[in-house]
């Protein structure tokens, strides 16, 4: 069987503490649709981590989190701006366009990061009746390239958005990895620096299937309960989703998981970066390693390890680590690459 060690943090298992909390939630009966003690406790934890004024809604997938968050604050004649590599643009099968009925405007980036300079030209159609009206800027933290926005960079983008009447959305599928790298709290790199709404990821950080939509202004959240139901993500046995977040946000499990994944990526980059013809092409700031390798190596390596070919034309590959990646797996992968490099020197 093909090993999935480095294909994605989605391929990882579920953290034992999360499974234990879900088992606890399974004892006895509870009222459905979020009217249970586990959901109430989990929502209080979100207020502790993100601010007492926040409103949070649980869903099952990252695509649902993004779409329902945006749908709650946008009209169909409005547009969302995102990076050219954003999940919202490339990997959601047109879900934003279908369910929002809104246009997605794309800005070119370097290694996934947007700036005022790259976003500003997309606002030139503001107030022109023939153009879709930009309403939301969506940034990804960490980016699809594993790079991170500093709190100062986020604040700059937030200020720009608010000056021009836009909201700032953060796709935080891997927010925990960014916060761990920056040694900041979840609130310090979201609401404290001007983020208006957040898709907070759990599945990539040790949960089974749990994502959250966080609104930092309760006024923005007033339509969210209805769009979540209409969007088929009001889970009847909500306590099992909530229990996952109870585990993740207790005892710093979110940070411990993310720090470990980040550390394994750093180790992977350190070990593989010393191998001839392995070129690390992006800063390794979280739990992803992007490298250029000779094309003949790819099928040989994929016989033993699953990983993504990020750019087939230039043979850029992506290796992802997770909360359960081990140093032994990294060393074994290093040995396999060394073997392949000796078999295929060019």
C-alpha positions in Angstrom: 0.0 0.0 0.0 1.3 3.5 -0.8 2.3 5.3 2.3 0.7 8.7 2.9 3.2 10.2 5.2 3.9 13.4 3.2 0.9 13.9 0.9 -1.2 16.1 3.2 -2.0 16.8 6.8 -5.5 15.7 5.8 -4.1 12.2 5.5 -3.1 12.1 9.2 -5.2 10.2 11.8 -7.2 11.7 14.6 -5.4 12.8 17.8 -6.1 10.3 20.7 -7.3 13.2 22.9 -9.8 14.1 20.3 -11.0 10.5 20.0 -11.3 10.3 23.8 -13.5 13.4 23.9 -15.7 12.1 21.1 -16.1 8.9 23.0 -17.1 10.9 26.1 -19.7 12.7 24.0 -21.2 9.4 22.9 -22.3 8.5 26.4 -26.0 8.8 26.7 -28.3 11.1 24.7 -28.2 14.8 24.0 -30.5 17.3 22.3 -29.7 17.7 18.7 -28.6 20.6 16.4 -26.2 22.2 18.9 -28.4 22.4 21.9 -26.2 20.2 24.0 -23.6 20.8 26.8 -20.6 19.9 24.6 -21.5 22.6 22.0 -22.2 25.2 24.7 -18.8 24.5 26.3 -17.0 24.6 22.9 -18.6 27.9 22.0 -17.4 29.3 25.3 -13.9 28.1 24.5 -14.0 30.0 21.2 -14.9 33.1 23.1 -11.9 32.6 25.4 -9.6 32.1 22.5 -11.0 34.7 20.0 -12.8 37.3 22.1 -16.1 37.5 24.0 -17.8 39.4 21.2 -17.3 36.7 18.7 -20.0 34.4 17.2 -19.0 30.9 16.1 -20.6 28.3 13.9 -19.4 24.7 13.4 -19.4 23.0 10.0 -17.8 19.8 8.6 -15.5 21.0 5.8 -13.2 23.9 5.0 -15.0 24.6 1.7 -18.3 25.0 3.7 -16.6 27.2 6.2 -15.3 29.5 3.5 -18.5 29.6 1.5 -20.9 30.1 4.4 -18.7 32.7 5.9 -18.7 34.7 2.7 -22.3 34.1 1.9 -23.2 35.6 5.3 -21.7 39.0 4.4 -22.0 39.3 0.6 -24.6 40.1 -2.0 -24.5 38.3 -5.4 -23.4 41.5 -7.2 -20.3 41.7 -4.9 -16.9 40.1 -5.3 -14.3 38.4 -3.2 -10.6 39.1 -3.8 -8.2 36.3 -3.2 -4.7 35.0 -4.1 -4.1 33.2 -7.4 -3.2 30.0 -5.4 -6.0 30.3 -2.8 -8.1 27.3 -2.0 -11.1 29.4 -2.5 -10.1 30.0 -6.2 -8.4 26.7 -7.2 -9.7 23.9 -5.0 -13.3 24.4 -4.2 -14.9 23.2 -7.5 -16.5 26.6 -8.1 -18.4 26.4 -4.8 -18.0 30.1 -4.1 -19.4 31.1 -7.5 -22.2 28.6 -7.3 -23.5 29.2 -3.8 -22.6 32.9 -3.5 -23.5 33.8 -7.0 -20.5 36.2 -6.7 -17.4 36.8 -8.7 -14.0 35.7 -7.5 -11.3 38.3 -8.4 -7.8 36.9 -8.4 -4.5 38.7 -7.5 -1.1 37.4 -8.5 1.1 36.6 -5.5 4.7 35.6 -4.7 4.5 32.4 -2.7 0.9 33.0 -1.8 1.0 36.3 0.0 -1.2 39.3 -0.9 -0.2 42.9 -0.4 -1.8 46.3 -0.7 0.1 46.8 -4.0 -1.4 43.6 -5.5 -4.9 44.1 -4.3 -5.4 47.8 -5.0 -5.7 47.5 -8.8 -8.7 45.2 -8.3 -10.6 48.0 -6.7 -10.7 50.2 -9.8 -14.2 49.2 -10.6 -15.7 50.3 -7.4 -19.0 52.2 -7.8 -19.1 51.4 -11.5 -22.5 49.7 -12.1 -21.1 47.5 -14.9 -18.5 45.8 -12.5 -18.8 43.4 -9.7 -18.2 45.3 -6.5 -15.3 44.1 -4.3 -16.7 43.4 -0.8 -14.3 41.0 0.8 -10.5 40.4 0.7 -9.7 36.8 1.6 -6.2 35.9 2.8 -4.9 32.4 3.7 -3.0 31.9 6.9 -0.7 30.1 6.4 -0.7 30.4 2.7 -0.9 27.6 0.2 2.9 27.8 0.0 3.3 27.4 3.7 4.4 31.0 4.2 2.9 33.2 6.9 1.6 36.7 7.2 3.0 38.6 10.2 0.5 40.4 12.5 1.8 43.7 11.1 1.1 42.5 7.5 -2.4 41.5 8.4 -3.1 44.8 10.2 -1.9 46.6 7.1 -4.3 44.7 4.8 -7.1 45.1 7.3 -6.6 48.9 7.5 -6.6 49.0 3.7 -9.8 47.0 3.5 -11.6 49.0 6.1 -10.5 52.3 4.4 -12.2 51.1 1.2 -15.3 49.6 2.7 -14.1 45.9 2.4 -14.2 43.2 5.0 -11.1 41.0 5.7 -11.7 37.2 5.7 -9.1 34.8 6.7 -9.0 31.2 5.4 -7.3 29.7 8.5 -7.3 26.1 7.6 -3.8 26.0 9.0 -4.0 29.0 11.3 -2.8 27.0 14.2 0.5 26.3 12.4 1.0 30.0 11.7 0.2 31.0 15.3 2.6 28.4 16.7 5.4 29.6 14.4 4.8 33.3 15.4 4.4 32.3 19.1 1.1 34.3 19.2 -2.4 33.5 20.4 -5.1 32.8 18.0 -6.8 36.1 18.8 -3.5 38.1 18.4 -3.3 37.2 14.7 -7.0 37.4 13.8 -9.4 39.8 15.6 -6.7 41.9 17.3 -5.2 42.8 13.9 -8.5 43.6 12.1 -9.7 40.2 10.7 -13.5 40.4 10.4 -14.4 36.8 9.7 -12.4 33.6 9.9 -12.6 30.0 8.7 -10.8 28.2 11.5 -9.4 24.8 10.6 -9.4 21.7 12.7 -9.2 18.8 10.4 -5.7 19.5 9.3 -4.6 19.7 12.9 -5.7 16.4 14.4 -9.5 16.5 14.2 -11.8 14.1 12.4 -14.1 16.5 10.6 -14.5 19.9 12.2 -14.1 23.5 11.0 -15.5 26.7 12.5 -16.7 30.0 11.2 -15.8 32.9 13.5 -17.3 36.4 13.2 -15.5 39.1 15.1 -18.5 41.4 14.8 -21.9 39.9 15.9 -23.7 42.0 13.3 -21.9 40.1 10.5 -23.2 36.8 11.9 -26.9 37.4 11.8 -27.5 35.5 8.6 -25.0 32.7 9.3 -27.4 30.3 11.1 -29.7 30.3 8.1 -27.1 29.9 5.5 -25.5 27.1 7.5 -28.8 25.2 7.5 -29.6 26.0 3.9 -26.0 25.0 3.0 -26.6 21.5 4.6 -24.0 21.9 7.4 -26.3 22.2 10.5 -25.2 18.8 11.9 -27.9 17.0 13.9 -25.5 15.3 16.3 -23.5 18.5 16.7 -22.0 17.3 20.0 -19.5 15.1 18.1 -18.2 18.1 16.1 -18.1 20.3 19.2 -16.3 17.6 21.2 -13.4 17.7 18.8 -13.0 21.5 19.3 -13.3 21.0 23.1 -10.2 18.7 22.9 -8.3 20.9 20.4 -8.8 24.2 22.4 -8.1 22.7 25.8 -4.6 22.2 27.3 -3.0 23.9 24.2 -3.5 20.8 22.1 -3.9 23.0 19.0 -0.5 24.5 19.6 1.2 21.3 20.6 0.0 19.6 17.4 1.0 22.5 15.2 4.4 22.9 16.8 5.2 19.3 16.2 4.1 19.4 12.6 6.1 22.6 12.0 9.1 21.0 13.7 8.9 17.9 11.5 8.8 20.1 8.3 11.8 22.0 9.5 13.7 18.7 10.1 12.6 17.4 6.7 13.9 20.6 5.0 17.1 20.4 6.9 17.8 16.8 6.0 16.7 16.9 2.4 18.2 20.3 1.7 21.6 18.7 1.9 21.0 16.2 -0.8 22.3 17.2 -4.3 19.5 18.2 -6.8 17.0 18.8 -4.0 16.3 22.5 -4.1 14.1 24.0 -1.4 12.3 26.8 -3.2 10.2 28.5 -0.5 10.7 29.4 3.1 9.8 26.6 5.4 7.7 28.5 7.9 5.0 26.0 8.9 4.4 22.4 8.0 5.0 22.4 4.2 8.2 21.9 2.3 8.3 22.9 -1.4 11.2 21.6 -3.4 12.3 21.1 -7.0 13.6 17.6 -7.8 14.6 15.8 -11.0 11.5 14.5 -12.8 12.7 10.9 -13.0 12.7 10.8 -9.2 9.0 11.4 -8.8 7.6 8.0 -9.9 10.3 6.2 -8.1 9.6 8.0 -4.8 5.8 7.8 -5.2 6.1 4.0 -5.3 6.8 4.3 -1.6 5.6 7.7 -0.4 2.6 9.7 -1.5 3.1 13.5 -2.1 1.8 16.2 -4.3 3.5 17.4 -7.5 2.8 21.1 -7.1 4.0 22.2 -10.6 4.6 19.4 -13.1 6.3 21.7 -15.6 9.2 22.4 -13.2 8.8 19.3 -11.0 8.1 21.3 -7.9 6.8 18.9 -5.2 5.1 19.5 -1.9 5.8 17.5 1.2 3.5 18.0 4.2 4.0 17.0 7.8 1.4 16.6 10.5 0.9 16.2 14.2 1.7 12.5 14.0 4.7 12.7 11.7 7.8 11.1 13.4 11.5 11.8 13.1 12.0 8.2 12.0 9.6 8.7 9.1 11.6 11.8 8.1 14.9 9.8 8.3 13.5 6.9 6.3 12.3 9.4 3.6 15.7 10.9 3.5 17.3 7.5 3.0 14.9 6.7 0.2 15.7 10.0 -1.6 19.4 9.3 -1.2 18.9 5.9 -2.8 16.9 7.3 -5.7 19.5 10.0 -6.3 22.2 7.4 -6.5 20.1 5.3 -9.0 19.1 8.4 -11.0 22.0 10.9 -10.6 20.6 13.2 -13.3 
